[in-house]
Amino acid sequence: MMRDENAPELDGKYLGTITSDFVKISDTLKEASYQIRSRKFSEYPIFPISKEMQPIGKIFIGKAEKDLDWNYFITYLDEFIQRKLIGEDAVEEFQNAYKDPDEFCCLFVIDGAFTSFVYIPYPND
């Protein structure tokens, strides 16, 4: 399930639209990540993104709402474990690979059968 964060199919096919979206909403995502962590829900916020509606997490920012290419959902590691998207044996690996959430946003790209975790750096203030 876990893939290299810089998988070639990701770079070519997705990175452009994700990056153009991200510029518009990075502050909102960063604040949400901070709130999840400061309220002790989880140390591992994850933002699933999909062009269609999908069942992981709760809808956070709809694409029509902000003229985006992707819908942004919000959840955290526990849901991925409960849904068996990350196996019990892979939790530690995920936690070790998880980048500093003050500096990087953890996206989970869902496009049909393709799924991948991507870490995008927040713009410097």
C-alpha positions as CSV (number, residue, x, y, z in Angstrom):
1,M,0.0,0.0,0.0
2,M,2.7,2.5,0.9
3,R,4.6,3.8,-2.1
4,D,7.6,6.0,-2.7
5,E,6.4,9.5,-2.2
6,N,8.0,10.6,-5.5
7,A,6.5,7.9,-7.7
8,P,6.9,8.8,-11.3
9,E,3.2,8.5,-12.1
10,L,2.6,11.0,-9.3
11,D,5.0,13.6,-10.6
12,G,3.7,13.7,-14.2
13,K,0.0,13.2,-13.7
14,Y,-0.9,14.8,-10.4
15,L,1.7,17.1,-9.0
16,G,0.7,20.1,-11.2
17,T,-3.0,20.2,-10.2
18,I,-2.2,19.4,-6.6
19,T,0.3,22.1,-6.4
20,S,-2.0,24.8,-7.9
21,D,-4.7,23.8,-5.5
22,F,-2.3,23.7,-2.5
23,V,-1.2,27.3,-3.0
24,K,-4.8,28.4,-2.5
25,I,-5.6,26.4,0.6
26,S,-2.3,25.6,2.3
27,D,-3.0,28.0,5.2
28,T,-6.3,26.3,5.9
29,L,-4.8,22.8,5.8
30,K,-1.9,23.9,8.0
31,E,-4.3,25.3,10.6
32,A,-6.5,22.2,10.5
33,S,-3.4,20.0,11.0
34,Y,-2.4,22.1,13.9
35,Q,-5.8,21.9,15.5
36,I,-5.9,18.0,15.2
37,R,-2.5,17.8,16.9
38,S,-3.1,20.5,19.6
39,R,-6.5,18.9,20.5
40,K,-4.7,15.6,20.9
41,F,-6.9,13.8,18.3
42,S,-3.7,12.5,16.5
43,E,-0.1,13.3,15.9
44,Y,-0.7,12.2,12.3
45,P,-3.2,14.3,10.4
46,I,-3.9,13.1,6.8
47,F,-5.8,14.9,4.1
48,P,-7.2,12.4,1.6
49,I,-7.9,14.1,-1.8
50,S,-10.1,12.9,-4.6
51,K,-11.9,14.4,-7.6
52,E,-15.0,12.4,-6.6
53,M,-16.6,12.0,-3.2
54,Q,-15.0,9.1,-1.3
55,P,-15.5,7.5,2.2
56,I,-12.2,8.2,4.0
57,G,-12.4,11.0,6.4
58,K,-14.8,13.9,6.3
59,I,-15.2,16.4,3.5
60,F,-13.2,19.5,4.5
61,I,-12.9,21.7,1.4
62,G,-15.0,20.9,-1.6
63,K,-13.5,21.6,-5.0
64,A,-16.4,23.8,-6.1
65,E,-16.2,25.8,-2.9
66,K,-12.8,27.2,-3.7
67,D,-12.5,26.5,-7.5
68,L,-10.1,23.6,-6.9
69,D,-9.3,20.4,-9.0
70,W,-9.6,18.1,-6.0
71,N,-11.9,17.6,-3.0
72,Y,-10.0,17.7,0.3
73,F,-11.0,15.5,3.2
74,I,-9.7,15.4,6.7
75,T,-8.8,12.5,8.9
76,Y,-5.8,10.9,10.7
77,L,-3.8,7.7,11.1
78,D,-6.4,5.9,13.3
79,E,-8.9,5.8,10.5
80,F,-6.4,4.3,8.1
81,I,-5.6,1.6,10.6
82,Q,-9.3,0.9,11.3
83,R,-10.1,0.6,7.6
84,K,-7.0,-1.6,7.1
85,L,-5.5,0.8,4.6
86,I,-2.4,0.7,6.7
87,G,-1.8,-2.8,8.2
88,E,-0.8,-3.1,11.9
89,D,2.6,-4.2,10.8
90,A,3.1,-1.0,8.7
91,V,2.1,1.5,11.4
92,E,5.6,2.1,12.7
93,E,6.9,2.4,9.1
94,F,4.3,5.0,8.4
95,Q,5.1,6.9,11.6
96,N,8.8,6.9,10.8
97,A,8.2,8.2,7.2
98,Y,5.7,10.8,8.4
99,K,7.2,14.3,7.8
100,D,7.1,17.2,10.3
101,P,3.5,18.3,10.2
102,D,4.5,21.9,10.9
103,E,6.4,21.9,7.6
104,F,4.7,19.3,5.4
105,C,1.1,18.5,4.6
106,C,0.4,14.7,4.3
107,L,-2.0,14.2,1.4
108,F,-3.5,10.8,0.4
109,V,-4.2,11.0,-3.3
110,I,-7.1,8.8,-4.5
111,D,-7.8,8.5,-8.2
112,G,-9.7,5.4,-9.1
113,A,-7.4,2.5,-8.2
114,F,-4.4,4.7,-7.8
115,T,-3.6,5.8,-4.2
116,S,-0.4,7.3,-2.8
117,F,0.7,9.3,0.2
118,V,2.3,12.6,-0.8
119,Y,4.1,15.2,1.4
120,I,3.9,18.7,0.2
121,P,5.9,21.5,1.9
122,Y,3.8,24.4,3.3
123,P,4.9,27.7,1.7
124,N,7.2,29.7,4.0
125,D,5.4,32.7,5.5
